[in-house]
């Protein structure tokens, strides 16, 4: 005798089958809906694709890939420090997992905005001096990072430009007075210049117009050279302007990073910024892995580079000494 299966029994079997499939599928769906950690990179400078690539590489070194298991956003203030507080306030409301900052100014703004969200900084000057951390070995609080020692290398830059242009009676120093780093930078340079008996002249500039005026003043001083300090305005939004003015007025200049020399500047000496950004990514990944900022000592940069643009030197009529060329990590032809 054939057993008759009712519609109710069929519906019940289909439901049980679907329930069995759903028991496997539901956790997968739940996991897929969980948002990836958001990392915000904040800098007072202008966008730099090479820094973005290096930062992502540092994350990848510890297994984090942007778009796969973490989301990375880059925010650039383009030399306008006043943009930072509102930018950071928005990120904090969005519950960002880690704030990575490029520069002391951005780091100070982040510290003022939050005492709980982890901050990883890339500082061009001593982070203890500016209050970013309590000490290098024991940062405490919610911040740690890397010291690029950019400002500490000022004395070496002064020696290099004096050696290249020994006839320069005055070395002008371009400083942005709006930067929190300007006063200590000026003091360090004055101290270094006094130690070697070099006359210097501080030229303040915080806008493109100020930079034009500073060069006009510099042109009046014959037998002068120029040292450009570390600053987001100078190194990003106004970099090409500074290089062009130095070229048009035949002023030998030295800068703090190779991007200037790559763009036509005469000479640069400083930290390897790409490696610094890669290390910044690694530190950020360590925090994502559960390490607290207070447990990560501030790392001191160990990679420095002297880059000379030989083509620019020829244009300026400068003979590059063999001893200087021997010291160079790279000579751009």
MOUR-V437420 format. One record per backbone hydrogen bond with DSSP energy under -1.0 kcal/mol. CO is the residue of the C=O (numbers start at 1). NH is the residue of the N-H. If there is no record, write none. Layout:
BEGIN
co=CO nh=NH
co=CO nh=NH
END
This chain:
BEGIN
co=6 nh=10
co=7 nh=11
co=8 nh=12
co=9 nh=13
co=10 nh=14
co=11 nh=15
co=12 nh=16
co=13 nh=17
co=14 nh=18
co=15 nh=19
co=16 nh=20
co=17 nh=21
co=18 nh=22
co=19 nh=23
co=21 nh=25
co=22 nh=26
co=25 nh=29
co=26 nh=30
co=27 nh=31
co=28 nh=32
co=29 nh=33
co=37 nh=71
co=38 nh=97
co=38 nh=98
co=39 nh=73
co=40 nh=100
co=41 nh=75
co=42 nh=102
co=43 nh=77
co=44 nh=79
co=45 nh=78
co=48 nh=52
co=49 nh=53
co=50 nh=54
co=51 nh=55
co=52 nh=56
co=53 nh=57
co=54 nh=58
co=55 nh=59
co=56 nh=60
co=57 nh=61
co=59 nh=62
co=59 nh=64
co=60 nh=63
co=65 nh=68
co=65 nh=69
co=65 nh=70
co=70 nh=67
co=71 nh=39
co=73 nh=41
co=75 nh=43
co=77 nh=80
co=80 nh=83
co=81 nh=84
co=83 nh=87
co=84 nh=88
co=85 nh=89
co=86 nh=90
co=87 nh=91
co=88 nh=92
co=89 nh=93
co=90 nh=94
co=91 nh=96
co=92 nh=95
co=98 nh=40
co=99 nh=120
co=100 nh=42
co=101 nh=122
co=103 nh=107
co=104 nh=108
co=105 nh=109
co=106 nh=110
co=107 nh=111
co=108 nh=112
co=109 nh=113
co=110 nh=114
co=118 nh=99
co=119 nh=144
co=120 nh=101
co=121 nh=146
co=122 nh=103
co=123 nh=148
co=124 nh=151
co=126 nh=130
co=127 nh=132
co=128 nh=131
co=136 nh=298
co=139 nh=134
co=142 nh=119
co=144 nh=121
co=145 nh=299
co=146 nh=123
co=147 nh=301
co=151 nh=154
co=153 nh=157
co=154 nh=158
co=155 nh=159
co=156 nh=160
co=157 nh=161
co=158 nh=162
co=159 nh=163
co=160 nh=164
co=161 nh=165
co=165 nh=168
co=170 nh=225
co=171 nh=201
co=172 nh=227
co=173 nh=203
co=174 nh=229
co=175 nh=205
co=176 nh=179
co=179 nh=182
co=181 nh=185
co=182 nh=186
co=183 nh=187
co=184 nh=188
co=185 nh=189
co=186 nh=190
co=187 nh=191
co=188 nh=192
co=189 nh=193
co=190 nh=194
co=191 nh=195
co=193 nh=198
co=199 nh=171
co=201 nh=173
co=203 nh=175
co=207 nh=211
co=208 nh=212
co=209 nh=213
co=210 nh=214
co=211 nh=215
co=212 nh=216
co=213 nh=217
co=214 nh=218
co=215 nh=219
co=223 nh=169
co=223 nh=170
co=225 nh=172
co=226 nh=254
co=227 nh=174
co=231 nh=235
co=232 nh=236
co=233 nh=238
co=238 nh=242
co=239 nh=243
co=240 nh=244
co=241 nh=245
co=242 nh=246
co=243 nh=247
co=244 nh=248
co=245 nh=249
co=246 nh=251
co=247 nh=250
co=252 nh=226
co=254 nh=228
co=255 nh=269
co=257 nh=260
co=258 nh=262
co=259 nh=263
co=260 nh=265
co=261 nh=264
co=266 nh=309
co=267 nh=255
co=268 nh=307
co=270 nh=305
co=271 nh=273
co=272 nh=276
co=273 nh=277
co=274 nh=278
co=275 nh=279
co=276 nh=280
co=277 nh=281
co=278 nh=282
co=279 nh=283
co=280 nh=284
co=281 nh=285
co=282 nh=286
co=283 nh=287
co=284 nh=288
co=285 nh=289
co=286 nh=291
co=287 nh=290
co=292 nh=295
co=293 nh=296
co=299 nh=147
co=303 nh=272
co=305 nh=270
co=306 nh=329
co=306 nh=330
co=307 nh=268
co=308 nh=332
co=309 nh=313
co=310 nh=314
co=311 nh=315
co=312 nh=316
co=313 nh=318
co=321 nh=325
co=322 nh=326
co=324 nh=328
co=330 nh=308
co=332 nh=310
END
